[in-house]
Amino acid sequence: MSDLKDRLRADLTVAIKGRDAVRSSTLRMVLAAITNAEVAGKQARELSDDDIVGVLSTEAKKRREAATAYADAGRSELADKETVEAAVITEYLPEQLDPDSITELVAAAIQQTGAADEGPRAMGKVMGVLQPQVRGRADGAAVAAEVRRQLESE
C-alpha cells in the first residue's frame, strides 16, 4: 500500500478519535475517491503515490470551484465549508509552484521541445513535457495559460 494512503488512513483515525467532524468527513471523502479510482477501469489496481496525488489534486480543485460557485450564489456558509475541505486536502499535496516557477518551467519546456518557432500549434508538445513536472504542484489551467501566452509572444 502506498505511504500517502497509509497516512490518510492514519490521519482519519486520529480525526475520528479527536471528534474532528470536518476533517474526518473530508478524509473519508478523499479515501472514497481513491478507492473509486482504484476500481475504475477493467481491472482493479493499487494506486501509486503519484496517482493518489492526482486524485487529491482533482478533489481539491472540485472544492475550490464549488466554493467559488457557492460564494457567487450568496451561499457563504457552504462556500466556507468547501474552502475548509480544500484546505484539508491541500495539506496532503506537494508544495504548490508559484507563478514565477511556472513561467521558468514553461520557458525551459519550450526551449527543450524547440517549439518557439511553431507558435500555438505546439501547445500539445509543450504540455506533454510539462505535465509530469507540474502534476499535483500546479493547476493545469494556469500552466496551459502560461504556455499559450509564451507561445503567442514568440
BELFEN-V680120 format. One record per residue. N is the residue number from 1. RES is the residue in one small letter. PHI is phi as a letter, one per 30 degrees, with the letter a starting at -180 (* if undefined). NEAR is the number of other ideal C-beta (glycine too) atoms within 8 Angstrom. Layout:
N,RES,PHI,NEAR  N,RES,PHI,NEAR
//
This chain:
1,m,*,4  2,s,d,10  3,d,d,6  4,l,d,10  5,k,d,12  6,d,d,9  7,r,d,9  8,l,d,13  9,r,d,9  10,a,d,8  11,d,d,10  12,l,d,12  13,t,d,8  14,v,d,8  15,a,d,11  16,i,d,9  17,k,d,6  18,g,d,6  19,r,h,5  20,d,c,8  21,a,d,6  22,v,d,10  23,r,d,10  24,s,d,11  25,s,d,8  26,t,d,12  27,l,d,13  28,r,d,9  29,m,d,10  30,v,d,14  31,l,d,12  32,a,d,8  33,a,d,11  34,i,d,13  35,t,d,8  36,n,d,8  37,a,d,10  38,e,d,10  39,v,c,7  40,a,d,5  41,g,j,5  42,k,d,2  43,q,b,4  44,a,d,4  45,r,b,6  46,e,d,6  47,l,d,12  48,s,d,7  49,d,d,9  50,d,d,8  51,d,d,9  52,i,d,13  53,v,d,13  54,g,d,10  55,v,d,13  56,l,d,13  57,s,d,11  58,t,d,9  59,e,d,12  60,a,d,12  61,k,d,9  62,k,e,8  63,r,d,13  64,r,d,11  65,e,d,8  66,a,d,11  67,a,d,13  68,t,d,9  69,a,d,8  70,y,d,12  71,a,d,10  72,d,d,6  73,a,d,6  74,g,i,5  75,r,c,8  76,s,d,8  77,e,d,6  78,l,d,9  79,a,d,13  80,d,d,9  81,k,d,9  82,e,d,13  83,t,d,11  84,v,d,10  85,e,d,12  86,a,d,12  87,a,d,8  88,v,d,11  89,i,d,14  90,t,d,9  91,e,e,6  92,y,c,9  93,l,c,13  94,p,d,6  95,e,e,5  96,q,d,8  97,l,d,10  98,d,d,6  99,p,e,8  100,d,d,6  101,s,d,8  102,i,d,14  103,t,e,10  104,e,d,8  105,l,d,13  106,v,d,14  107,a,d,9  108,a,d,8  109,a,d,14  110,i,d,15  111,q,d,8  112,q,d,7  113,t,d,10  114,g,i,6  115,a,c,11  116,a,e,8  117,d,d,6  118,e,d,8  119,g,i,8  120,p,e,7  121,r,d,5  122,a,d,12  123,m,e,11  124,g,d,6  125,k,d,10  126,v,d,15  127,m,d,11  128,g,d,7  129,v,d,11  130,l,d,13  131,q,e,9  132,p,d,6  133,q,d,9  134,v,c,13  135,r,e,10  136,g,i,10  137,r,c,10  138,a,a,9  139,d,d,6  140,g,e,8  141,a,d,6  142,a,d,10  143,v,d,15  144,a,d,10  145,a,d,8  146,e,d,12  147,v,d,15  148,r,e,10  149,r,d,8  150,q,d,12  151,l,d,16  152,e,d,8  153,s,d,5  154,e,d,8
//
